[in-house]
Amino acid sequence: MGTPVGQPVHILDSPQLLIDLDVVDANLNRLLAACRQRGVDLRVHFKSLKCTGLARYLASAGVKGFLAAKLNEAEALVNAGLTDVYIANQVVGAMKLARLAALAGRASVRVCVDDAENIAQMGQAAQKVGSTIGVLVEVDIGMNRCGVAPGESALPLARQIHSTPGLRFVGLQGYDGHLQMLPNVAERRGKCLEGLEQLVGTRRLIEKAGIPVEVVTGGGTGTWEWVSAFPGMTEIQPGSFVIMDCAYHAVRPEFGCALSIRATVVSKRPGQYVLDAGSKAISRDFGTPVVKGRPQDTVLKLSEEHARVESNDESVRVGDTFEIIPAHCCATMNLHRSCVGVRKGKIEALWPIEASGRYD
Ligand SMILES: Cc1ncc(COP(=O)(O)O)c(C=O)c1O
C-alpha cells in the first residue's frame, strides 16, 4: 500500500486521532507573536503532545525549547534532535539521576528541584559522567504540589546549586496549576498576579544575595496572558494551547481545538446514535467530550469502546463519521500510539506518539 499522505482523511479507518495543522499554526502563531511582543520566551510543554513529529513541526515554526514532565519525554525529545529541554519536575533516585546526567551530556538539559539531598545527589551524578545540569528551584505559589515556600526558603537551595560542581543555577519555576481552569477570569487573573508577585519577589531576594537569576518560568494555557506580561518573568510554559480540548476552550476561546478523534456511527435509534470510540480512546478525566460542529448533540456516556450521543437528528446513518473533541488533550494523547496531521481534509503527516503510555 502506498503512503496515505496527500489522500483525503476519509480513507482512514476509525477511531483515528487527528490533528488539524491549520489550527495548530493559528494557536502557535498567536502565542509566539504575543511572547515576542512582550519579550518573553515560549517553552512548549511536551506532556501535551508526547509526539516528536508534532514537536519538530512546532520547532520548524519557531519554537526553540520544550518542557517535559518526565525523563522519558525529555529523552524522546533529545532522540528526535530537539536539544533544549527543561524537565519541569523533580527527578529523584540514583537510576533516574544517572539517566538525567547522561542526557545532559547530549543536550541542554534543565530540571527543577525543591530538596537539598536531591541537589547533592544530582551533583554527584553529573560529576560522575562529566556533564552539567541546569537547575531551577521550584517555588510553590499556591498549587500546593511541589516546591519550596516563596521567599527565604529558596535562597539556601539556590546557594547550594550555585556551589555544586556539575550543576548550574539557572533560576526559578512557579507553576500556577491550581488556577488554569478557573472559569471566573477576574479571579484567575487576581490570583495569578498574587502568585507572580511572590515568585518575582523570590527572584529579587536571590539576586540581592549576589546570585544571578537567568530564568523565571511559569504559567500555562489558562494564565499565559498575565504571566507573559509580568515584569521579572522571562518564560512561559504552556502545553495544551497547541492542540487544545473542549474544557480548556471554554476558558481560553482564543485557541482553537486542533485535536479530535474521528469516529464512526455504529448504531442508531430514535434520539441517539453510538460512535465507535470510548474511554479507551478519549480521556474523560476532565469531563465529557463534544461532537465537533454538532452543538445540538450531547455525549451522554463513554463506555470502553462506545460513545453514546443524544441527538434528534434523524438524518444520521450507521456508517457516518464525526469528530469527537475530548475534554483533556494531554491525557488523550497518552491513550494513542499514533496520530495523523491533517490540513483542509487531507492527510499531511503520520506520526508515532513515542512517549504515550510511559510514566518513567
Ligand atoms: C509544570 C507545568 N508547567 C506548565 C503546565 C501547563 O500546561 P497546560 O498549558 O497544558 O495547562 C503544566 C501542566 O500540567 C505543568 O505541570
PDBQT file of the ligand as one rigid body, heavy atoms in Angstrom, charges set to zero:
ROOT
HETATM    1  C1  LIG A 401       4.913  22.272  35.427  1.00  0.00    +0.000 C 
HETATM    2  C2  LIG A 401       3.860  22.594  34.453  1.00  0.00    +0.000 A 
HETATM    3  N1  LIG A 401       4.002  23.680  33.681  1.00  0.00    +0.000 NA
HETATM    4  C3  LIG A 401       3.078  24.053  32.788  1.00  0.00    +0.000 A 
HETATM    5  C4  LIG A 401       1.919  23.316  32.621  1.00  0.00    +0.000 A 
HETATM    6  C5  LIG A 401       0.917  23.875  31.658  1.00  0.00    +0.000 C 
HETATM    7  O1  LIG A 401       0.294  23.036  30.837  1.00  0.00    +0.000 OA
HETATM    8  P1  LIG A 401      -1.076  23.419  30.127  1.00  0.00    +0.000 P 
HETATM    9  O2  LIG A 401      -0.799  24.610  29.290  1.00  0.00    +0.000 OA
HETATM   10  O3  LIG A 401      -1.364  22.207  29.363  1.00  0.00    +0.000 OA
HETATM   11  O4  LIG A 401      -2.071  23.696  31.202  1.00  0.00    +0.000 OA
HETATM   12  C6  LIG A 401       1.717  22.163  33.406  1.00  0.00    +0.000 A 
HETATM   13  C7  LIG A 401       0.500  21.342  33.274  1.00  0.00    +0.000 C 
HETATM   14  O5  LIG A 401       0.325  20.304  33.837  1.00  0.00    +0.000 OA
HETATM   15  C8  LIG A 401       2.716  21.798  34.338  1.00  0.00    +0.000 A 
HETATM   16  O6  LIG A 401       2.570  20.722  35.142  1.00  0.00    +0.000 OA
ENDROOT
TORSDOF 0
